Amino acid sequence: MSKIIMHIDLNAFFATAEEIRDPSLVGKPVIVGGYGSRSVVSTCNYKAREYGVHSAMPIYQARQLCPNGIYLPGDYHYYSMLSRSFFAYLSNYSSIIEKASIDEGFVDMTKALKGVEDPVAFLTELQQGLLDQIGLKCSIGIAPTKFLAKMASDMKKPMGLTIIRRKDIKKMLYPLKIEDFFGIGKKTAPRLRAIGIATIGDLAKRIDENDPVVERMFGSMYPSIVENIRGYGNDVVDTEPWDPKSCGHSETFAYDTDDIDEIESKLQELAKWVSIDCKKDGKKGKTVQLVVREAGFKTHNKSVSLREPSNEFEDIYNTAVDLYEKYYSKMNVRLVGVTLQNLFNPKDEDIQMSLFNYEQYEKEDETRLLINDLNRKMKKTALIRAKEAKKDGNNRH
C-alpha cells in the first residue's frame, strides 16, 4: 500500500512573520534582508515580488525596483520561535515529521488520512487552522513519495493544495519545464536543453528509451532520477533531529574559464544562497571553504576560519574571494563551490567570557536591539551601528 506523504511549505515565511508582528504591513511590499550595501534579500512577500524582487537579490537592486518597499532586518530568533510553533501544530496531525528547513517539512499522513472520506476538506482545514491559530500561510503537496509531494507543493502558491497520484504524473509533471524538476539545478538544466530535453516529459521519454547520454550525464544520481520520475522514489519521512554541520552550494560553468570577473560573480551568487540558507536555519559557521575544480577535473579546496562565527553574505563572499585570489586566480576553472562549515545555533552555544568581554557583548546586543526597534518603527533602515557604517563605507548616522 502506498504511503501518503505531505510536503508543507510556509509562504514567504520571514515576511509573513513580520506581518504577524505588525499587521499594518499587510498589503505593503515587505523585504527582509541585511543592513549593508552588499546585503541580499532573505525573502520578500508576494506584493514585493510584483515589483520583481526575489530572494538572493542584492538589497541595492531591490531598492531600485521597489523604492517604496519596507525593508526590515531579519529577526531570526523570532522566526525560529514561529517555526517551532509551526512544527508543534503539525504534530497534532502526525508524529512522523521531517524538518527540511525552518519553514518546510515532510509529514507522513498515512495514518491521519486513513478512512477520511474527504481528504481535500481535511487538508484544507489543516491549512486554514495554521493560518487562524498562528497566522502562517502555507502550500501543501500530497503524494506517495517525498519527491512528488515537494513537486506538488511548489505548483500553487500561496495557500495552494495539490495532490499528485502516480496516475497523474504524465498529466501534471510531463508538461513542466525541465528546470522545475526538483533536484535538477541551473547547472544541469542547460545541458539537458542542449540535447533536446526541455520538459520533464522529454526526460521521461529518454529514460524509457534507455538513452546512455542521459545516464552518463546524471551519473550516480541516475537511479534516483528514474525512480522519482516514475513515482517510486523515497517515501521514508526521517524523524531524526535535523542539524546540519555545513551548508554549501556549487556550480559548474557552461565552459571552462579563467575570467576572474565571471568566477567572482559566481562566488557572489553561491555565497548569497549559503547565507540565506544558514539564516533560515538559525545557524552560524566558523569556517569558510572554497572548492575549485580545474579543467582537467582535478579538485582543490582551501578553508579558513573566520574571526567570529557568521552567516552574513559579506563575510562568506569576501573570504571565498580572498581564497580564490590567493590560490587559484590563474587557474582554468570548471566548477566552484562555497561552503560554510562548523555550523552551530548561537542560542545553544555555551560561551565562556571574561567579565569585560561579557559586558561589552551585552552592551552591543542592547544597542543592536534598540536600533532594530527604532528602524522597525520608522519602517526603514535609517540607523546602523557606527562600526557597521565604517565596514560598509556608509555615512548614515
C-alpha positions, -999 to +999 in steps of 0.1 A: +000+000+000+013+034-009+021+059+018+005+094+019+033+120+022+027+157+028+052+184+019+042+216+036+060+249+028+054+282+045+047+310+021+072+340+023+079+330+058+101+358+071+079+385+055+048+369+069+063+367+103+069+405+102+032+410+091+021+389+121+041+411+144+030+444+127-004+440+109+000+474+094+025+458+069-002+437+053-007+447+017+026+466+015+058+453-002+079+439+026+115+429+021+136+411+047+174+414+044+206+429+059+216+465+066+248+468+045+251+480+009+262+445-001+235+427+018+209+405+000+172+398+002+164+368+025+128+368+015+100+391+005+062+390+004+042+385-027+034+422-030+072+429-033+075+401-059+051+421-081+080+446-085+104+419-095+121+415-061+132+380-051+154+360-027+191+364-030+188+397-049+212+424-037+194+449-014+205+479-036+189+463-066+157+456-047+156+492-037+158+503-073+129+480-083+108+488-052+119+521-037+088+524-016+092+489-001+095+484+036+130+470+043+135+451+076+165+434+092+159+397+098+149+387+133+160+350+132+153+343+169+117+354+164+114+333+132+128+303+150+101+307+176+074+308+150+090+278+133+087+258+165+050+267+167+046+256+131+061+221+137+042+218+170+010+225+152+018+197+126+024+173+155-014+174+162-018+155+129+011+131+128+041+122+149+062+113+118+076+147+108+108+155+090+121+191+093+135+200+059+143+236+069+130+263+092+099+268+070+092+234+054+088+198+062+076+163+052+048+146+072+037+110+069-001+114+068-009+078+060-025+071+094-041+105+098-059+103+064-069+066+068-107+064+065-111+101+058-140+105+034-130+139+021-092+143+022-093+177+005-116+191+031-094+176+059-062+191+045-079+225+038-090+226+074-054+218+084-041+246+062-067+271+074-061+262+110-024+270+107-034+305+094-061+311+120-041+299+150-006+311+142-011+334+112+011+314+088+001+307+052+013+275+036+012+254+004+006+217+007+016+189-016+003+154-012+017+123-030+030+088-025+067+099-024+087+128-009+098+140-044+062+141-058+050+158-026+076+185-030+068+190-067+031+193-057+036+219-030+055+241-055+027+241-080+003+265-063+014+294-041+003+310-018-022+288+001-021+260-025-032+224-021-021+200-048-025+162-049-004+140-072-011+103-077+011+081-097-016+080-124-014+118-126+023+121-133+021+122-171-007+148-170+007+170-142+045+167-144+054+159-180+044+194-194+066+212-168+099+228-178+129+207-170+141+234-146+110+226-125+122+191-117+132+192-081+169+184-078+178+195-113+195+228-108+206+257-130+239+239-139+222+208-153+191+222-170+211+240-198+230+208-205+197+189-208+182+215-231+213+213-253+204+177-260+168+184-267+153+178-232+131+209-225+104+193-203+101+166-177+082+146-203+112+148-226+134+134-199+109+106-191+109+096-228+147+095-230+148+074-198+122+050-212+144+047-243+174+039-220+194+068-235+230+063-225+238+100-229+212+109-202+225+081-179+261+094-182+250+130-176+234+121-142+260+096-132+253+082-097+221+103-095+205+084-124+188+056-105+171+080-081+161+103-111+144+073-127+126+063-095+114+098-089+101+104-124+082+071-123+067+078-089+085+052-069+111+073-051+119+078-014+088+077+009+105+075+042+099+105+065+131+108+086+122+119+122+159+121+133+168+156+145+178+178+116+210+195+125+234+202+095+270+209+103+277+226+070+259+244+042+273+247+007+264+254-029+285+247-060+280+252-097+297+240-129+304+266-156+290+261-191+326+262-203+360+262-186+370+298-177+398+318-161+378+350-163+382+365-128+351+387-131+329+357-141+343+335-114+339+361-087+304+368-099+296+331-095+311+331-060+289+360-051+258+341-062+268+310-042+277+330-011+242+346-012+225+312-011+247+299+016+240+330+037+202+328+031+201+290+039+221+294+071+199+323+083+168+304+076+181+275+097+193+299+125+229+287+121+263+305+121+295+290+109+331+292+119+349+282+087+345+291+050+356+265+024+362+272-012+362+243-037+377+247-072+377+221-099+400+228-128+396+220-164+414+186-160+388+176-133+413+179-105+396+193-074+412+216-049+398+231-017+410+256+008+394+267+040+399+294+066+385+302+100+365+334+104+375+358+131+340+355+145+313+330+136+290+344+110+262+338+085+265+371+067+268+372+030+296+398+031+318+376+054+312+344+033+318+361+000+348+382+009+365+351+025+358+330-006+371+356-029+403+361-008+409+323-010+403+323-048+426+353-055+453+339-032+454+303-046+435+299-078+433+332-098+454+318-127+436+285-130+412+275-158+381+266-137+353+242-144+334+243-111+334+265-079+318+258-046+313+277-013+306+261+020+301+274+055+313+248+079+312+240+117+277+253+119+260+258+153+230+276+168+242+306+187+214+302+212+228+267+221+264+278+223+279+279+258+302+309+256+328+314+283+337+351+286+357+373+308+337+399+327+349+426+304+340+408+272+306+398+286+298+434+295+309+446+260+289+418+243+258+427+264+261+464+256+265+458+219+235+434+219+214+460+237+224+486+211+216+463+182+181+456+197+174+493+202+185+502+167+164+473+152+133+485+172+138+521+160+142+511+124+110+490+126+090+519+140+103+542+112+096+515+086+131+520+071+168+513+078+177+548+090+201+537+117+230+513+119+259+509+144+290+530+138+313+501+132+289+487+106+288+521+088+326+520+086+326+485+074+301+492+046+315+526+037+281+540+047+279+575+062+244+572+077+241+582+114 
